[in-house]
């Protein structure tokens, strides 16, 4: 079992930072949000859960995020999608469960469409498909639009970053290339969606549009009425761990012996419920924007 910092070198010699917990398949892969990183509360809780239960788990930072190389403002949905596929293709084997938060929910869907043979279940937290076009651009002020038109970029203030972060013309234009709504979204694996009803960044109606657009018939949409965008309270983390445990069971290869399969799944479900939930309440609820 390891969880030390490692790097995957991409074709342009820039490195993606990642951490892996070796364990049983299916492997859970964490996909963080826009301007977030793999050190956030939810990503760490899933790492702790993997260590406690022996499951495989991988988390990483996209280009320009966290401990990976590159400038954040040079990133696009195309680049970050390519990062996800590179991590899947080069660092994992066997069936996968993707857990995507906010922008990571969009990238999880794009990856599931591109790798249907590998990705067997999704857990989406406040998923934000098409956010550049449908959520971000409509909210831009006249000043921001003028700055992007004139300079190709505008620095968006952020309570999580004193210097703010850049929104670029290239990000907005590139994002429109990967639009998946209103669907149909050709994903036919089990999907579990956790969405806050008080989320100021991703309206619950937006996440529900995605759930309705999926072609899968095994979709469960859970609305946490008082939940915010981060969904990092202890009770939210418990829901996340339970959803990931269920997704791992649903993603397992079908065994020829249905009785043995049920017994094995029941044992793993019991193990998944033995995570150190009390530690989550004392966890550092620091910046975890997505």
Buried (B, 14 or more C-beta within 10 A) or exposed (E): EEBEEBBBEBEEEBBBBBBBBBBBBBBBBBBBBBBBBBBBBBBBBBBBBBBBBEBBBBBBBBBBBBBBBBEBBEBBBBBBBBBBBBBBEEBBEEBBBBBBBBBBBBBBBBBBBEBEEBBBBBBBBBBBBBBBBBBBBEEBEEEBEEBBEEEEBBBBEEEEBEEBBBBBBBBBEBBEEBBBBEBEBBBEBBBBBBBBEEBEBBBBEBBBBBBBBBEBEEBEBEBBEEBBBBBBBBBBBBBBBBBBBBBBBBBBEEEEEEEEBEEBBEEBBEBBEEBEBEEBEEBEEEBBBB
